[in-house]
């Protein structure tokens, strides 16, 4: 019975209609990602409504920094996903088992490193980011508490990456649902009843992260065969770690520099005062829901391409990439358009301040509407990484996206004529377009080489 139940949660990525299986894979993943975002959104909504704009700005302003530090290690989970997908496709059970146990230990170590960095360096980094003086103590406190939960967060994300490798995106969604409900209840209890302000939402988030991690570990321990996690086998396999690192480290480096460019942009936004910071933070939270919905197709593209490489079903690879692009365009245009159309109503969930809402709408105009371009760029990266190419998309993304943004910020944005938030935000769609086109050219060249060699 347990075996049948486990099989029903998995998807055959190497045969059958692609779009249908992509949607079976991505819909639970989208819901999972949305639930994970709700951890932070619940924090922002509760503090914005019940603790004030300074608390809202404090919680929201640390998001780019959190993403920067997490990106340092989350790219490694992509390496785990690619390897596990490939070994699953080629039915290499020994390598799959070693990938599972190496990945889980790497996740725990990564989380502990992040905790140390976050707790010790929270305030100095926020000062370097030009955080408003009035929000600095609250932002530092929230950041330190948040990073206490990093080991649990890393374990959950790596465990989910392993499950995605076999097409299982349903059970992580169930686990985040349970953890998300706990998070919202504790947010309301700690902030409204006990008046713990940002400390309350931070503690609630940590508890919810521990719950989701415990559930995904329990799930892997209940698996059968090579996917089963046995704590007694926990260890670092040198060859597997090298392969994970070879794929994941460029992704980590790219994620870090992407996040670094966002931290620099956040620092520029911070210079416009607490009202603009609060509006920017609320808009970022709304955009996050659109991003994770599109990002699900990026993750699907990686898993599907990698699995078909392992199964030697090379004729399906281009079809997977093209259909992933079509799905992400529709998703991005639909959700981005709806978000901007109902922008005032959505922003009012986070704040009652008209000035904050106006500031948030400026960001949404320049980022929400063309957000599908970001999804298109990411799917091309997914296709390249699924083929095993990690360094090339990293270089293209860094030059095309990060480079353009930073060049703009340190040149024209410094001029009084262009020193407005709208000129800051417009760097996003421009960089997405340029980088997407560059990735398309790279994919065509790489695929031709891959076909010749295989």
C-alpha positions as a Python dict, from the first residue, in 0.01 Angstrom:
ca = {
    (1, 'X'): (0, 0, 0),
    (2, 'X'): (279, 241, 95),
    (3, 'X'): (465, 156, -227),
    (4, 'X'): (156, 227, -440),
    (5, 'X'): (101, 558, -261),
    (6, 'X'): (463, 665, -320),
    (7, 'X'): (442, 575, -690),
    (8, 'X'): (123, 779, -733),
    (9, 'X'): (312, 1091, -624),
    (10, 'X'): (575, 1051, -897),
    (11, 'X'): (566, 1159, -1263),
    (12, 'X'): (715, 982, -1564),
    (13, 'X'): (916, 1265, -1722),
    (14, 'X'): (1061, 1057, -2007),
    (15, 'X'): (747, 955, -2200),
    (16, 'X'): (398, 1074, -2283),
    (17, 'X'): (258, 1423, -2352),
    (18, 'X'): (494, 1693, -2227),
    (19, 'X'): (256, 1980, -2146),
    (20, 'X'): (26, 1764, -1936),
    (21, 'X'): (316, 1627, -1733),
    (22, 'X'): (471, 1973, -1702),
    (23, 'X'): (148, 2098, -1549),
    (24, 'X'): (120, 1795, -1319),
    (25, 'X'): (472, 1877, -1201),
    (26, 'X'): (442, 2256, -1178),
    (27, 'X'): (96, 2311, -1026),
    (28, 'X'): (185, 2151, -688),
    (29, 'X'): (525, 2320, -708),
    (30, 'X'): (361, 2659, -765),
    (31, 'X'): (132, 2601, -469),
    (32, 'X'): (429, 2491, -257),
    (33, 'X'): (628, 2799, -351),
    (34, 'X'): (331, 3025, -287),
    (35, 'X'): (290, 2871, 57),
    (36, 'X'): (658, 2923, 128),
    (37, 'X'): (622, 3287, 28),
    (38, 'X'): (323, 3316, 258),
    (39, 'X'): (564, 3260, 548),
    (40, 'X'): (722, 3596, 466),
    (41, 'X'): (400, 3758, 343),
    (42, 'X'): (225, 3671, 669),
    (43, 'X'): (513, 3837, 853),
    (44, 'X'): (484, 4151, 642),
    (45, 'X'): (104, 4174, 656),
    (46, 'X'): (84, 4123, 1032),
    (47, 'X'): (355, 4374, 1120),
    (48, 'X'): (223, 4623, 864),
    (49, 'X'): (-129, 4608, 1008),
    (50, 'X'): (-56, 4568, 1378),
    (51, 'X'): (295, 4705, 1439),
    (52, 'X'): (327, 5001, 1199),
    (53, 'X'): (517, 5117, 890),
    (54, 'X'): (860, 5109, 1057),
    (55, 'X'): (816, 4740, 1139),
    (56, 'X'): (687, 4678, 785),
    (57, 'X'): (992, 4849, 639),
    (58, 'X'): (1222, 4659, 878),
    (59, 'X'): (1089, 4316, 777),
    (60, 'X'): (1066, 4398, 406),
    (61, 'X'): (1406, 4562, 375),
    (62, 'X'): (1593, 4245, 480),
    (63, 'X'): (1444, 4031, 200),
    (64, 'X'): (1719, 4103, -58),
    (65, 'X'): (1986, 4035, 204),
    (66, 'X'): (1820, 3707, 309),
    (67, 'X'): (1802, 3603, -58),
    (68, 'X'): (2169, 3691, -106),
    (69, 'X'): (2289, 3471, 180),
    (70, 'X'): (2052, 3182, 99),
    (71, 'X'): (2158, 3191, -269),
    (72, 'X'): (2511, 3108, -160),
    (73, 'X'): (2395, 2753, -83),
    (74, 'X'): (2061, 2703, -258),
    (75, 'X'): (2233, 2664, -594),
    (76, 'X'): (2380, 2340, -461),
    (77, 'X'): (2027, 2201, -434),
    (78, 'X'): (2000, 2249, -811),
    (79, 'X'): (2307, 2029, -846),
    (80, 'X'): (2139, 1766, -628),
    (81, 'X'): (1823, 1786, -838),
    (82, 'X'): (2006, 1752, -1171),
    (83, 'X'): (2211, 1453, -1051),
    (84, 'X'): (1917, 1275, -889),
    (85, 'X'): (1702, 1328, -1202),
    (86, 'X'): (1975, 1191, -1426),
    (87, 'X'): (2044, 886, -1207),
    (88, 'X'): (1672, 819, -1180),
    (89, 'X'): (1639, 837, -1560),
    (90, 'X'): (1934, 602, -1612),
    (91, 'X'): (1820, 373, -1325),
    (92, 'X'): (2155, 406, -1145),
    (93, 'X'): (2028, 325, -794),
    (94, 'X'): (2367, 325, -624),
    (95, 'X'): (2451, 678, -741),
    (96, 'X'): (2098, 799, -660),
    (97, 'X'): (2125, 673, -301),
    (98, 'X'): (2465, 838, -254),
    (99, 'X'): (2323, 1163, -396),
    (100, 'X'): (2036, 1157, -145),
    (101, 'X'): (2257, 1111, 162),
    (102, 'X'): (2529, 1352, 50),
    (103, 'X'): (2268, 1618, -29),
    (104, 'X'): (2095, 1594, 307),
    (105, 'X'): (2419, 1633, 502),
    (106, 'X'): (2529, 1925, 281),
    (107, 'X'): (2193, 2093, 348),
    (108, 'X'): (2235, 2074, 726),
    (109, 'X'): (2592, 2205, 714),
    (110, 'X'): (2489, 2487, 479),
    (111, 'X'): (2211, 2589, 716),
    (112, 'X'): (2443, 2602, 1015),
    (113, 'X'): (2690, 2821, 826),
    (114, 'X'): (2409, 3059, 730),
    (115, 'X'): (2292, 3078, 1092),
    (116, 'X'): (2638, 3183, 1210),
    (117, 'X'): (2673, 3445, 935),
    (118, 'X'): (2324, 3586, 987),
    (119, 'X'): (2343, 3609, 1366),
    (120, 'X'): (2691, 3763, 1383),
    (121, 'X'): (2686, 4001, 1086),
    (122, 'X'): (2320, 4111, 1068),
    (123, 'X'): (2360, 4469, 1187),
    (124, 'X'): (2692, 4553, 1014),
    (125, 'X'): (2554, 4432, 679),
    (126, 'X'): (2230, 4629, 721),
    (127, 'X'): (2434, 4941, 798),
    (128, 'X'): (2633, 4886, 478),
    (129, 'X'): (2298, 4858, 294),
    (130, 'X'): (2207, 5210, 412),
    (131, 'X'): (1904, 5083, 607),
    (132, 'X'): (1700, 5372, 755),
    (133, 'X'): (1812, 5453, 1110),
    (134, 'X'): (1459, 5427, 1244),
    (135, 'X'): (1422, 5065, 1122),
    (136, 'X'): (1775, 4934, 1189),
    (137, 'X'): (1719, 4785, 1540),
    (138, 'X'): (1400, 4607, 1431),
    (139, 'X'): (1553, 4483, 1104),
    (140, 'X'): (1861, 4348, 1287),
    (141, 'X'): (1649, 4163, 1543),
    (142, 'X'): (1423, 4007, 1280),
    (143, 'X'): (1719, 3902, 1064),
    (144, 'X'): (1899, 3730, 1353),
    (145, 'X'): (1590, 3534, 1456),
    (146, 'X'): (1511, 3442, 1095),
    (147, 'X'): (1856, 3292, 1040),
    (148, 'X'): (1826, 3067, 1343),
    (149, 'X'): (1586, 2864, 1128),
    (150, 'X'): (1825, 2830, 834),
    (151, 'X'): (1931, 2466, 900),
    (152, 'X'): (1565, 2361, 886),
    (153, 'X'): (1503, 2574, 576),
    (154, 'X'): (1799, 2422, 393),
    (155, 'X'): (1699, 2066, 486),
    (156, 'X'): (1348, 2124, 354),
    (157, 'X'): (1467, 2278, 27),
    (158, 'X'): (1728, 2009, -45),
    (159, 'X'): (1481, 1736, 48),
    (160, 'X'): (1223, 1888, -186),
    (161, 'X'): (1483, 1903, -465),
    (162, 'X'): (1540, 1527, -424),
    (163, 'X'): (1166, 1461, -444),
    (164, 'X'): (1134, 1684, -753),
    (165, 'X'): (1395, 1468, -923),
    (166, 'X'): (1141, 1184, -936),
    (167, 'X'): (851, 1413, -1024),
    (168, 'X'): (707, 1432, -671),
    (169, 'X'): (592, 1788, -609),
    (170, 'X'): (272, 1701, -423),
    (171, 'X'): (400, 1598, -83),
    (172, 'X'): (621, 1906, -30),
    (173, 'X'): (306, 2107, -96),
    (174, 'X'): (119, 1920, 176),
    (175, 'X'): (400, 1976, 424),
    (176, 'X'): (418, 2349, 355),
    (177, 'X'): (41, 2373, 394),
    (178, 'X'): (68, 2236, 746),
    (179, 'X'): (367, 2454, 832),
    (180, 'X'): (204, 2761, 675),
    (181, 'X'): (-110, 2727, 884),
    (182, 'X'): (102, 2706, 1198),
    (183, 'X'): (302, 3011, 1087),
    (184, 'X'): (-5, 3231, 1036),
    (185, 'X'): (-162, 3128, 1368),
    (186, 'X'): (161, 3196, 1558),
    (187, 'X'): (209, 3531, 1379),
    (188, 'X'): (-128, 3652, 1497),
    (189, 'X'): (-75, 3513, 1847),
    (190, 'X'): (273, 3656, 1900),
    (191, 'X'): (212, 3999, 1746),
    (192, 'X'): (-149, 4079, 1842),
    (193, 'X'): (-181, 3892, 2172),
    (194, 'X'): (175, 3914, 2308),
    (195, 'X'): (284, 4231, 2120),
    (196, 'X'): (621, 4083, 2027),
    (197, 'X'): (646, 4292, 1706),
    (198, 'X'): (911, 4167, 1456),
    (199, 'X'): (1049, 3917, 1708),
    (200, 'X'): (712, 3741, 1711),
    (201, 'X'): (691, 3697, 1334),
    (202, 'X'): (1055, 3585, 1325),
    (203, 'X'): (998, 3314, 1586),
    (204, 'X'): (681, 3199, 1412),
    (205, 'X'): (871, 3162, 1085),
    (206, 'X'): (1147, 2956, 1250),
    (207, 'X'): (895, 2718, 1407),
    (208, 'X'): (718, 2669, 1073),
    (209, 'X'): (1051, 2599, 899),
    (210, 'X'): (1131, 2328, 1155),
    (211, 'X'): (792, 2165, 1096),
    (212, 'X'): (831, 2157, 715),
    (213, 'X'): (1186, 2017, 744),
    (214, 'X'): (1078, 1742, 985),
    (215, 'X'): (796, 1638, 751),
    (216, 'X'): (1015, 1618, 439),
    (217, 'X'): (1280, 1414, 626),
    (218, 'X'): (1008, 1178, 751),
    (219, 'X'): (885, 1146, 391),
    (220, 'X'): (1228, 1050, 257),
    (221, 'X'): (1277, 800, 540),
    (222, 'X'): (951, 633, 436),
    (223, 'X'): (1057, 590, 72),
    (224, 'X'): (1164, 259, -76),
    (225, 'X'): (1469, 173, -280),
    (226, 'X'): (1742, 418, -375),
    (227, 'X'): (1540, 727, -280),
    (228, 'X'): (1506, 619, 84),
    (229, 'X'): (1690, 833, 339),
    (230, 'X'): (1859, 635, 616),
    (231, 'X'): (2028, 855, 882),
    (232, 'X'): (2282, 576, 941),
    (233, 'X'): (2407, 623, 582),
    (234, 'X'): (2445, 998, 621),
    (235, 'X'): (2782, 1109, 487),
    (236, 'X'): (2968, 1296, 217),
    (237, 'X'): (3048, 1097, -96),
    (238, 'X'): (3343, 1279, -251),
    (239, 'X'): (3260, 1202, -616),
    (240, 'X'): (2893, 1295, -571),
    (241, 'X'): (2983, 1615, -389),
    (242, 'X'): (3218, 1715, -671),
    (243, 'X'): (2941, 1658, -928),
    (244, 'X'): (2686, 1847, -720),
    (245, 'X'): (2934, 2131, -676),
    (246, 'X'): (3025, 2137, -1045),
    (247, 'X'): (2661, 2197, -1137),
    (248, 'X'): (2542, 2379, -827),
    (249, 'X'): (2830, 2612, -748),
    (250, 'X'): (2791, 2823, -1065),
    (251, 'X'): (2417, 2841, -989),
    (252, 'X'): (2499, 2951, -633),
    (253, 'X'): (2744, 3211, -756),
    (254, 'X'): (2492, 3340, -1009),
    (255, 'X'): (2219, 3353, -746),
    (256, 'X'): (2448, 3538, -507),
    (257, 'X'): (2541, 3802, -763),
    (258, 'X'): (2180, 3839, -876),
    (259, 'X'): (2085, 3889, -514),
    (260, 'X'): (2382, 4122, -464),
    (261, 'X'): (2258, 4341, -746),
    (262, 'X'): (1917, 4342, -576),
    (263, 'X'): (2081, 4433, -243),
    (264, 'X'): (2250, 4727, -415),
    (265, 'X'): (1918, 4828, -569),
    (266, 'X'): (1757, 4793, -222),
    (267, 'X'): (2031, 5017, -83),
    (268, 'X'): (1943, 5276, -347),
    (269, 'X'): (1574, 5246, -258),
    (270, 'X'): (1659, 5286, 112),
    (271, 'X'): (1792, 5631, 31),
    (272, 'X'): (1440, 5750, -57),
    (273, 'X'): (1311, 5706, 301),
    (274, 'X'): (1089, 5471, 503),
    (275, 'X'): (769, 5535, 301),
    (276, 'X'): (927, 5433, -29),
    (277, 'X'): (1102, 5139, 141),
    (278, 'X'): (769, 5018, 281),
    (279, 'X'): (595, 5051, -59),
    (280, 'X'): (884, 4876, -231),
    (281, 'X'): (873, 4594, 29),
    (282, 'X'): (499, 4538, -12),
    (283, 'X'): (525, 4537, -393),
    (284, 'X'): (818, 4292, -378),
    (285, 'X'): (607, 4052, -175),
    (286, 'X'): (330, 4063, -436),
    (287, 'X'): (581, 4014, -719),
    (288, 'X'): (723, 3718, -531),
    (289, 'X'): (405, 3520, -591),
    (290, 'X'): (435, 3582, -965),
    (291, 'X'): (803, 3493, -967),
    (292, 'X'): (765, 3157, -794),
    (293, 'X'): (479, 3066, -1027),
    (294, 'X'): (708, 3124, -1325),
    (295, 'X'): (1008, 2971, -1150),
    (296, 'X'): (819, 2640, -1123),
    (297, 'X'): (858, 2601, -1501),
    (298, 'X'): (1231, 2671, -1470),
    (299, 'X'): (1259, 2392, -1212),
    (300, 'X'): (1043, 2163, -1424),
    (301, 'X'): (1263, 2231, -1727),
    (302, 'X'): (1576, 2133, -1531),
    (303, 'X'): (1422, 1809, -1399),
    (304, 'X'): (1259, 1704, -1727),
    (305, 'X'): (1564, 1779, -1945),
    (306, 'X'): (1802, 1608, -1701),
    (307, 'X'): (1580, 1300, -1670),
    (308, 'X'): (1556, 1268, -2050),
    (309, 'X'): (1934, 1307, -2083),
    (310, 'X'): (1973, 1017, -1838),
    (311, 'X'): (1714, 808, -2023),
    (312, 'X'): (1871, 899, -2361),
    (313, 'X'): (1543, 1045, -2487),
    (314, 'X'): (1725, 1335, -2654),
    (315, 'X'): (1452, 1397, -2912),
    (316, 'X'): (1227, 1531, -2632),
    (317, 'X'): (1468, 1797, -2502),
    (318, 'X'): (1390, 2083, -2744),
    (319, 'X'): (1018, 2012, -2708),
    (320, 'X'): (1048, 2037, -2328),
    (321, 'X'): (1225, 2375, -2347),
    (322, 'X'): (980, 2522, -2603),
    (323, 'X'): (672, 2407, -2411),
    (324, 'X'): (819, 2533, -2084),
    (325, 'X'): (870, 2874, -2247),
    (326, 'X'): (510, 2882, -2371),
    (327, 'X'): (377, 2796, -2026),
    (328, 'X'): (592, 3056, -1850),
    (329, 'X'): (491, 3333, -2093),
    (330, 'X'): (121, 3268, -2037),
    (331, 'X'): (169, 3245, -1659),
    (332, 'X'): (380, 3562, -1636),
    (333, 'X'): (159, 3778, -1857),
    (334, 'X'): (-160, 3667, -1686),
    (335, 'X'): (-42, 3702, -1327),
    (336, 'X'): (162, 4018, -1390),
    (337, 'X'): (-131, 4190, -1560),
    (338, 'X'): (-375, 4093, -1286),
    (339, 'X'): (-135, 4202, -1012),
    (340, 'X'): (-97, 4550, -1158),
    (341, 'X'): (-467, 4579, -1239),
    (342, 'X'): (-557, 4514, -876),
    (343, 'X'): (-238, 4670, -738),
    (344, 'X'): (-405, 4919, -502),
    (345, 'X'): (-624, 4651, -349),
    (346, 'X'): (-334, 4409, -309),
    (347, 'X'): (-103, 4670, -156),
    (348, 'X'): (-376, 4771, 89),
    (349, 'X'): (-347, 4422, 238),
    (350, 'X'): (0, 4520, 359),
    (351, 'X'): (-60, 4881, 465),
    (352, 'X'): (-327, 5145, 522),
    (353, 'X'): (-98, 5430, 411),
    (354, 'X'): (-191, 5593, 78),
    (355, 'X'): (168, 5716, 36),
    (356, 'X'): (307, 5365, 77),
    (357, 'X'): (53, 5229, -175),
    (358, 'X'): (150, 5494, -431),
    (359, 'X'): (518, 5406, -388),
    (360, 'X'): (439, 5037, -434),
    (361, 'X'): (239, 5099, -753),
    (362, 'X'): (536, 5270, -917),
    (363, 'X'): (744, 4954, -872),
    (364, 'X'): (461, 4729, -993),
    (365, 'X'): (419, 4929, -1315),
    (366, 'X'): (778, 4871, -1423),
    (367, 'X'): (823, 4515, -1291),
    (368, 'X'): (490, 4329, -1270),
    (369, 'X'): (368, 4399, -1624),
    (370, 'X'): (684, 4280, -1806),
    (371, 'X'): (763, 4009, -1549),
    (372, 'X'): (711, 3730, -1804),
    (373, 'X'): (1048, 3831, -1952),
    (374, 'X'): (1218, 3715, -1631),
    (375, 'X'): (1044, 3377, -1661),
    (376, 'X'): (1155, 3338, -2022),
    (377, 'X'): (1514, 3409, -1921),
    (378, 'X'): (1504, 3156, -1636),
    (379, 'X'): (1358, 2873, -1847),
    (380, 'X'): (1645, 2905, -2095),
    (381, 'X'): (1886, 2875, -1801),
    (382, 'X'): (1695, 2565, -1688),
    (383, 'X'): (1738, 2403, -2028),
    (384, 'X'): (2113, 2465, -2024),
    (385, 'X'): (2154, 2337, -1668),
    (386, 'X'): (1947, 2028, -1743),
    (387, 'X'): (2193, 1950, -2022),
    (388, 'X'): (2474, 1975, -1768),
    (389, 'X'): (2602, 2321, -1863),
    (390, 'X'): (2634, 2533, -1549),
    (391, 'X'): (2914, 2782, -1609),
    (392, 'X'): (2791, 2923, -1942),
    (393, 'X'): (2447, 3040, -1820),
    (394, 'X'): (2613, 3180, -1510),
    (395, 'X'): (2849, 3399, -1714),
    (396, 'X'): (2575, 3515, -1951),
    (397, 'X'): (2340, 3597, -1664),
    (398, 'X'): (2603, 3786, -1469),
    (399, 'X'): (2706, 3999, -1766),
    (400, 'X'): (2358, 4046, -1912),
    (401, 'X'): (2153, 4096, -1597),
    (402, 'X'): (2374, 4191, -1302),
    (403, 'X'): (2626, 4382, -1512),
    (404, 'X'): (2367, 4599, -1682),
    (405, 'X'): (2188, 4679, -1358),
    (406, 'X'): (2501, 4774, -1171),
    (407, 'X'): (2634, 4977, -1463),
    (408, 'X'): (2309, 5177, -1468),
    (409, 'X'): (2306, 5233, -1092),
    (410, 'X'): (2664, 5355, -1075),
    (411, 'X'): (2642, 5580, -1382),
    (412, 'X'): (2321, 5737, -1511),
    (413, 'X'): (2120, 5677, -1192),
    (414, 'X'): (2366, 5902, -1008),
    (415, 'X'): (2265, 6197, -1225),
    (416, 'X'): (1990, 6420, -1074),
    (417, 'X'): (1775, 6382, -1388),
    (418, 'X'): (1754, 6004, -1350),
    (419, 'X'): (1762, 5980, -970),
    (420, 'X'): (1405, 5850, -931),
    (421, 'X'): (1274, 5509, -833),
    (422, 'X'): (1115, 5451, -1175),
    (423, 'X'): (1454, 5479, -1344),
    (424, 'X'): (1584, 5227, -1091),
    (425, 'X'): (1307, 4976, -1159),
    (426, 'X'): (1329, 4994, -1538),
    (427, 'X'): (1669, 4822, -1525),
    (428, 'X'): (1488, 4493, -1455),
    (429, 'X'): (1289, 4444, -1780),
    (430, 'X'): (1580, 4578, -1989),
    (431, 'X'): (1826, 4331, -1834),
    (432, 'X'): (1580, 4041, -1863),
    (433, 'X'): (1532, 4100, -2236),
    (434, 'X'): (1903, 4126, -2316),
    (435, 'X'): (1991, 3818, -2108),
    (436, 'X'): (1710, 3605, -2255),
    (437, 'X'): (1827, 3671, -2610),
    (438, 'X'): (2184, 3585, -2514),
    (439, 'X'): (2070, 3257, -2353),
    (440, 'X'): (1876, 3159, -2666),
    (441, 'X'): (2190, 3197, -2877),
    (442, 'X'): (2390, 2992, -2624),
    (443, 'X'): (2125, 2717, -2607),
    (444, 'X'): (2119, 2673, -2984),
    (445, 'X'): (2498, 2638, -2995),
    (446, 'X'): (2511, 2405, -2692),
    (447, 'X'): (2232, 2180, -2821),
    (448, 'X'): (2407, 2137, -3155),
    (449, 'X'): (2725, 2035, -2975),
    (450, 'X'): (2531, 1802, -2742),
    (451, 'X'): (2362, 1629, -3039),
    (452, 'X'): (2697, 1575, -3213),
    (453, 'X'): (2853, 1422, -2901),
    (454, 'X'): (2558, 1198, -2816),
}
